[in-house]
């Protein structure tokens, strides 16, 4: 028979130190972290982790998911410049290619909204 422990009174609530909460948040929202996996490991509900994130990182502050990624610029391809010479029309909006950490290539318009771009990059990296 399995051992069962019944907690009553005020002892039922666990106390988490601020340092432990922040380390759990860092683990859950790291590049290779998963909130549900971290919640299972630490025996908390995923909702609790999101509540801690909301408490420690309010929306007016920088979001914990925001990160800088390395970018390298590569010259325009010869085929693209040949096409513009033949047609005689130069495109007002140039395309930008971004190679993500997972090796995927993202081709976007250079004038794309930064909020849309950041959410798009996050989705593609998470997939």
N, C-alpha and C positions, 0 to 999 in steps of 0.2 A: 504494500500500500504506500502511496506517495505521501510525503510530509506536507501538511497544509498549515500555513501560518495565517492567522486572522489578526489584523491590526484594527484597533478601535481608538476612538478619541482623536486627539490632535496629532498623535504619532503617525497617522495615516499619510499625511502629506510629506513628501520628500523635500529636502532643502538642497538647492543647487547653488553653488557659489557662482559669483559673476565670472570668475576665470574659467570655470568648467562650462558654463553656458556659452561663453565666447569661443572656447576651443571646439565645442560641439557645432556651433554655427560655422566656424571656419572649415571644419571637416565636411559638413553637409553641403556647403556652397562652394567648395573648391572645384577646380576644373573637372576633376574625375570623381567628384562626390555625388552621392544620391541621398536625398533627404530620407526616403523610406529605409534605406540600408542603415544609415547612421542612427535613425530612430530605433530600429530593431536592436542594434548593437548596444545602445545605451538604455534600452527599455523605457522609452518615452514615446508618446504619440507624435506623428509628424506635425499635427496641428500645434503642439507645444513648441516645436522648433520654429515654425512660422511666427508664432506669437513672440518668441524671444527676438527673432529678426526684426519684427515690427517695433519692439521696445527699444532695441539697441541701435537700429538703423532706420530712423523715421524717414519718410519719403523726401523731406526737405534736405536730408543729408545725402551724401554719395551712396549709391546702392552697393551692397557687398558683391554683387555679380559683375560690376563694372571693372574691367581690366584692360590694360594696354597690351596689344599684341604686336610682335615685330612685323614690320612691313619693308619690303624691298621693291624699288621701282625698276622696271625693265623697260627698255626702249620699245617704241612702237614697232610692230611687225612689218616686214617689207610688203607683204601682201595687202595689208590695210592701206599703206601709203600709195601703192600702185593703183588700188581701186579708186582712191580719191583723185589721183591724177587723170585717170581715164574718164571719169564722169565729169570732172571739172567743178564739181560741187563739194564744198567742204562742210562736213557735219559740224553743227554748232555745239552739239553735246557729244563728248567723247566717252567711250566706254573705259572702264577700269576693271582690271582683273585682280582678284584677291585670292591668294592661295592660303587656305586655312591650315591650322596645325594638324588637322586630321587628313590633309592631303587633297581635300576637295577644292575645286576651283569655283569661284563666285565671280560672275561677270555682271557688272552693274553700270548704270549711267553715272557719270562723274558728278552730276548735280543732284544726286539722290539725297533725300532728307536724312540727317544723321541719326535721328531716333529710329526711323524705319530700318536704316542700315544696321544699327546695333542690334535690334531685335532679330533681324534676318540672319546676321552672323551667329548670334546665340542659338537660334533654331537649327541652323545648318551644322554647327559644331555639336549640338546635343544629339542630332539624328544619327 
